[in-house]
Amino acid sequence: MGEIHAESWKSAYAGFFAPEFFAEAVRERRGKWHAVLAEGPEGKGPEGKGPEGKGTVMLAAVDGRPLAFSYFGRSPERPGSAELFGFYGHPDGWGSGVAGALMTASLSAMREAGFDGVHLWTLRDTPQSRRFYAKNGFTESGAVRAHDFGDGHPIEQVEYQLTFG
């Protein structure tokens, strides 16, 4: 999972951060998942937010190689809804269909868990991610927030949502 997270970040987020901060952020994402999976992230999801360490991780593989994962749980902001805290695909899997299959499975798991919908936050200036979420039935909610990844320079995120019907 760390390899997927780090390589996804390297491909999609490099232009948003200073090189020194970015190198450390990629290193941290590569190494943090053992602790997150073993102990839960001290009351927060893997990006410093989330439902008190409670969530579901789903991993998708092609020919036995893990290439995408999702991390979701109860939304701390929207009662009855899930929040997709993280959805990452390794660039080697882009275009293979693995991310779409994982999203379908993730949404199915959320429905089966009794959630009435799901929301997520993604960077405004990541058109590939935004197209992916729209292709999978999400729509923009209109909400925008500034999120600081730890470098003191908040980046604008947009919220996407999907209601289960």
N, C-alpha and C positions, 0 to 999 in steps of 0.2 A: 504494500500500500504506500509506503514511503517513497518508493521509486516512482510509482504512478503519480503521486502528488507532486513530487519535486520536478519531474520531467514535464508535467502539465504546466506547472508554474513557469518553468524556464521558457517554454514555448509561447505562453500567452501573456505573461505579466512583466517580462523584463523591462519594457519601456516605461513602466510606471514608477520605478524606484531607482535610487542611486545605486551604482554597481556594488559598493561595499555592503550596504544594507541588503540588497537583493541576494548576494552570495550567501549571507548568513541566513536569510529567510528560506532559501532553497535547502540549505544544509539542515536547518531545523525541521522542515517538513519531511525530509528524507528519514530523519531519525526518531520522530516523535510517536509514531503509531504503535509501537510495542507497548509503551506506557499507556496510551489512550485505550487500547484494547484490553490490557491486563487490569488496569485499575480505574479507568474512567478519569476524565480530565478535571479533577478537583472542582467539581461544581460547574464546569463550563464545557461547551463543545470544543472540538479541535481548533477552531479559529478564535477561541476566547469568548464564545457565546454558547447558549444552549441550555437544555433542560436538565441541569444538575447531573451531568454525566450519564443520563439515561438516554439511550438511543439504539438504533439498529444500523449495522454496517452490512452492506451487500457488496460482494466482489464478483466481477464478471471476467471470464477468461476465454481465450480463443486458443484452441489446440493445447490446452493445459497452461498457457501463459496468462497470468492475471494482467488485464489491460484497462480496467475501469473499476471504480468503486463509488458507492453512494453512502452518505451518513445522514440519517434523519431521525427525528423524534418529535415529541410533543412540543408544539410551539409555545414559547414562554410569553408571547404577545397576543396570540389568538386562541382563545379557548375552543376546543373541539377540532382544531386544525393541527396538522403536522407542519414542521419546518424542515426543509431540505438544507441542512447545514453545510454540506459539501457534496459535490458531484464532479469527479475528475476522471479524465481519460488520458491514458498514455498516448503521446503522439503516434506511436507505432500502430495504434488501434484506430486512429482517425480514418473514417471512411469504410471501416470494416462492418459496421452495424452493431458492434458490441455495446456502444453507449446507448443506442436506441433500445436494444434488448434489455439492458440494465434499467433504463428509465421505466420501461413497461413493467418490469418485475417490481421495481421500487414502488411505483404508483399502486400496483395491485396489492402489495404488502401493506401500504398505508390504508387503503380501502378496507382490507380484511381486518385491520387493527381497529376499525371503527372511526377513523378520522373522517370529517366531512369535507376536507380539502387540504391543500398544501400551499405553502408560499416559500419563497426563497429570495435571496439578495444576490445580485451579480454586478460586476463593475459596468458602469455606463458605457465605457469605451472598449468593450469586448464584443464586437459584432458576431463572431462565430458562436460564442456562448448564447447570446441573445437569440440568434436564429435557431439554435438547437432547442432552447426552451419553447419558443413559439411553435416550432414544428411538432413538439410533444404536447401541445394543447394549452400551454401557459399563456396568460395575457399580462400585460403590464398593469399594475394596480394604480399607478399614478404617484405612488409614494417614492420619495428619494431621500437618501441619507448620506452623510459623510462618514466614512469609516477609516480609522487610523489603524494601519497594520503594524504599528509600532515604530515608525520612523518620524512621527510628528507631522506628517503631511497627509491629512485626510484625503481620501479619494471618493468620488461620488459613486454610489451604488443605486441601482433601481430595483424595485421589488416586482417579482412576477408571482402570479397566483393561479391556482387551478381548483375549481370546485368539483367535487365528485357528485355525479347525479345519477 
